[in-house]
Amino acid sequence: MDKKQERELAGRMVEEIQRLAEGQGKLRFMEVCGTHTVSIFRAGIRQLLPENVELVSGPGCPVCVTADDYMDLAIAYAKREDVIITTFGDMLKVPGSRSSLGEAMAEGADIRIVYSPLDSLQVAKDNPGKKVVFLAVGFETTAPTAAATVLAAEQQGIGNLYLLSAQKLVPPALRMLLNDPEVHVDGFLLPGHVAVVTGTEVFDFLAEEYHMPGIVTGFEPLEILRSLCRLLQQKREGRAEVGNEYGSVVRKEGNPVSRRILEQVYEPVDANWRGIGRIEKSGLRMKEAYRQFDIRQVLPLAVASVQKKTACRCGEVLRGIVTPYDCPLFGKACVPTHAIGPCMVSVEGVCAAWYKYGSGRFTYGR
């Protein structure tokens, strides 16, 4: 399909969305994944929707939901002479309750940017006298690679590699949203990258327990538009099903190898989500057999976080209650070069996407 054909198909889908939305009243669909938020803005999809259809962003950016107390603990480890921190680059700017990893790095902390948890294995080999701590932040998408890193360290006899884990699980967060009386959504664009690992079955509870439709969605504009058509069709017919619009890579059962590795190393645990609070069984911790790789167990530190008073509304943004434009700091005190809230830090953060693309027009196919 060439660009002209894609534009024509996109136009027909937009017309179908308008037809399906007619007479349905106000509908709010949540894109859970931060990559979806960016894709939607890049293509200008929000501007194409009828007035009664609204897209709101959810808690699908792992950096955005990483809690203050985790960042404070990571900074405390980073300041130790015997520790090297390895991390993804966007973690440097995430604010803790007092400072950030970037500030700690400027003060001399040994913090190294890696592109995969597995890169930390070589850092540990090269620095046998140091404790190398990888900041394991992410969703089901990246957690299997962190688990594989632990298994590789065990197999290779690397005894100075540790993880500081703060992985999050998406389904419990969706359950929390649906149980929150302040949150009002009519369907979900479900995260394609997560579903590659988990499969679609983990989302079946949306339809079965809440009569809420959801479509696992890819990241191309046509896939997103097609998913919106399917959501609107279900709402028009009074149905609630979990569908898959990313069938090229997502299977009902997910990725059995990744799931097996994840379940071998990790177990669910209650976890804090920044701006949201504690969600039952929404995080991961290493099982007893692998606790020697958990830096919290090997070198426990007591770090007191400071309660900050701020006008930042990231927590409400992540629940789809308000948009970034409703935050008094957005685009003023809080900008990508000086982020006050975590939603402005990552390129997949809701506020960062709204700041960069919020006034953009429909650009699909150009």
N, C-alpha and C positions, 0 to 999 in steps of 0.2 A: 504494500500500500504506500503510495507516494504522499507527499505533504498535502497536495490538493485534495486527494481522496480523504485523508485524515481530517482536514478542515471541514469537508462536506459532511462526513460522518459525525463529527463533533457538533456541527450545526443541527443535524437531525436529532441528535440526543438532547440537545438543549430544548428543542421544540417539544420533544417527548416529555421532558421534565416539566415544562410549563403546562402541558396538557394534563399530566398526572397530578400536578399540584393544584389545579383549578378546583375551587370549591372545597378544599380540604381544611381550611383554617390554617392557623400558624403551626409550622412544623420546625423542630430543632433537631438536627442531626449532629452528632459529635464525631469528629475525626480524632481518634485516640493517639495516633502516632505523630510525633513531631515532624517526621519526614513528609507525611501527608500534608501537614499544615504548610510546609514550604512549597510542596508541589502544587497545592491548590492556589496559593498566592502567585507563584510563578506563571501559572496558566491563566490567572484572572478569573477563576471559576466562580468565586463569590459574586463578582459583578454580573454574572450571567444568570444567576438564579432568580426566580420570581420572588416578589416581595414577601410572600408568606413562607418561604423556605430559607432557613438560617443555618449556617454552619458554625459550630462552636468547637473550640479546641479543648482537648483533654490532657490528662497527666501522663503523656507518652514521651516525655523527654527525661531520660535518666538523670542527667545533670541537674535538671530543674527540681527534681523531687528528692535529691540527696540532702539529708538533714544537717542542720548546724552542728549537732554533736558529733556526727561522723567527720565533718570537715575539721572541727577542733581537734579531734583525736588524730587525724592524718597529719595535721600541722605539728602536733606534739611529737609524733614519731619522727617527722622530717627534721626537727631541730636537734635530734640526738646525734652525737658524733659517730655512733656505731651503726647508723641506718642510712641506706640509700632508698629513696622513694622512686618507683617507676609508675608512670601514669599516662593516660591520654591527655593531650594538650589542653582540651577545654576545661579540665578540672583546675587548672592554675588560677582561673579568675573567679571560681565559685566562692562566694563569701562565707566564712564561718562566723561565729558570733563576735570575734575580735579582729581577725585578719584573713588572709588567704594564703594558699600555697605559693602564689606568685610573689607575695611579700616575703614569705619565708625563704624562697629561692634567692631573692635579691639580698637577703641578709646572710647568705652563705650556705643554706641547706642544700644538700646534694639531691636534687630532684631531676629525674631524667625522663624525657618524653619517649614513649614507645608507641608502636602502631598495633601491637598485639600483646596480650599477656605472655605469650610464648617468648617474646623478645627478652623478658626478664630472666629467663634461664641463663642466657649468655652473660648478662650483667652479674648474676650471682656467681657464675664460674670464674669470671674475671676479678671478682672482689671477695675472695673466700673469708676475709677477716671482717666483713660487714654483713649486717642483716639487710637483705634486699626485700622490700615490701611493695608489692603491687597493689594499687588501689582498684579493687574489683567492683566497679560500679557499672550497672547496666540492667537490662531486662533479660528475658529468656533467650534473646538473640545472641548475646555475648557470653552468658553464663557458662555454656558448655565449653567454650574455649578456656575460660578460667579453670574449670574443672579438669580439662585436659592438661593444663599447665601443671596442676598439682600432681596428676598421675605421672607426667613426664619427669617431674622433679623427684618423685619417689623412685621411679624406674632407674634414673641416672644417678641416684644417690646424692642429690644436691640437698644439703642440709641447712643452707642459709637463705632459702627462698620462702617467703611468707606472703599471705594475702590478707588484706584488710577488706573484708567483704561487706558490700552494701547493695547486692543485687536485689531487684524487685520483681514481683510477679504481677502480670497485668490482670488476669481474671479476678483476683480478690479486690483490686482497685475498682473495677467495673461494678462489682457487687456493692462496694461501699457507696459509689455514686448513685446507684439505683435506690439505695436505702436512705439517702440523704434528702430530706424534704425540701431543701433549697435548690436541689438540682432538678432541672426539667429537660429531659431529652426524649425524642421519639424514635431513635434508632442510632446505630453505631456503624461508622466506617472502621472496621477492625484492622489491627496492624498486621500487614503482610509479612514483615520480617520476623515478627514473633511467631506467627502461625507456621512459618517454614519449619520451626523447631517443634512447636507444641502440637501442630495440626489444628483442625477446626473443632474437634470434639470438646476441647476445654471451654469453648464459648457457648455450647448448647444450652447451658443453664439460662442464658439470656431469654431465649424463647420459651423454654420449659417452665421456668419459675416466674419470670417477669412479663411474659408475653411481649417481649421487646425484640424487634428485628435487628439483625446485624449482618453485614457483608464483609468478609475478608477481602481486602482491596489491595491491588497493586499501586504503583506510584506514577504511572503515565496518566495524562489527562483523560484519555479515552476510558481507561479502567475506572477512574474515579467517577466520571460522568455515567458510565454504565451501572456502577454500584448505586449511585443516587437514583437512577431509574428503578432499580430493583427494590430499593427501600420504599420509594414512593408507591410503587405498584402494590407492595405488601400493605402499606398503610391504607391505600384505597380499598383493598379487598378485605381488610380487617384480619390479615394473616400476620404471623410472627414466626420467622424462620431464620436460621443462620446459614447464609450462603457463601459461596467461594467464587470470587471474581479474579482470583490470582492462581488459577488452576495450573498454570505452566510450571509453578514451583511449589505450590502448597498442596499437601495431601491431607486427607481426613485424619490419618494417624500421625502426621508430622514426620520428623526425621528420627527413626528408631535409634540410630547410633548416638546422635546427640542427646536424646532423651535418656538413654541408658547411662552415658557418661555423667550426665547431670545428676541422675538419681543415685549413682554410685557414690558421688562425693558429697552432695548437698542434701539438706532436708529443710522443709519449710519452717519458718519462725515468724512471730509477730515482728513488724518493722515500722519505724517512723518514716513518714513521708513529709517532706518539708511543706509547710503551709496547709497540710491536710490533717496530719496527726497519725496516730497508731492504727494500723490496719492488720487485722488478724490473719496470720499465715500468709503474709504478703511479701516476705523476704526469704533469704536463703542463708544458712550457716553450714559450715562443714560438719559432717558426721564425726562421731567420736574417733573412728579409725584414722581420720585425717587431721585431727586437731593439732598435730605437731606442725602443720603448715599455717595455722591460724595465729597471727601475730598477737591477737587479743589474749589468747591462751598462753602463749610462750612468754610474752612480755606485756603483762597488763599494766595500763596506765590509768590513773584517775585524773580526769580532766573535767573541770566544771565549766559548762557553757554559760554565757551571759545572756539574759533575756533582753533582746533589743526591742526598742520601741521605734517603729518605722511606719510610714504611710504606704509602704509597698503592699500591693494586693495580689501577689503571685498566687497565694493559696486559693483565692476566689477565681482567679483566671484559670488555674489548673482544673478546677471543678466545673468550668463553663458557666459560672454564675455571672461573671462580668467579662467584658473584653478588656484588652490592655488599654484602650482609650479611656476607660473608666478610672484608671489609676492616676492619681494626681502627679506621680513621679514620671510617668511614661513620656519619653521624648523630651523631658526637661532635665531633671536631676539624674534620671536613669536612661542612659544611652549605651550602645554596645562598647564604647571606649571607656565608659565609667558606669559599669553595671552595679546597681544597688541590689536588685533582686536576681535570683538565679534564672528566671525566665528570659532575661536579657543576655545571659552569658553564652550559652551554646548557640550554634547556628541553627539548631533544631528547636531552640526555645521559642515558646509562643510569642513572647514580647519581641524577641529579636526578629522573628519572621514578620510580625505586624509592622515593626519599625522599618524594615527594609523594603517590604513589598506592599504595605497597607494601602498605598494610593495607586498601586499599579493597575494597568488595564489588561484586558484579555489579550494574551500574546501567543496563544497556542498556534504552533505551526509556522511562526515567523522566524 
